Amino acid sequence: MRYYDTDNFARLLTVPGIYAWGYNDVTVPPTSSYAAYNLITAPKQALIVVATGHFRVPSQTKQMDAWLLEKLGVAR
């Protein structure tokens, strides 16, 4: 796909979600991520890492894994 506008689909989400992005992402600018996030009406949590770009760091992965395990009822 040459272009994918998440804003067109964000409002359709109905399940809880955790959304992560880097504040210095030049591939998907944070303004785009915030715009899509703000359209989501389902339960949501943002995980923003100021020092990263278009990649995850171990602390993000750890927090996202913990969130998922909690939602599944198997939190450590």
Summary of the structure (lengths in Angstrom):
residues: 76
radius of gyration: 13.2
end to end distance: 38.8
largest distance: 40.7
contacts: 171
relative contact order: 0.21
helix: 38%
strand: 16%
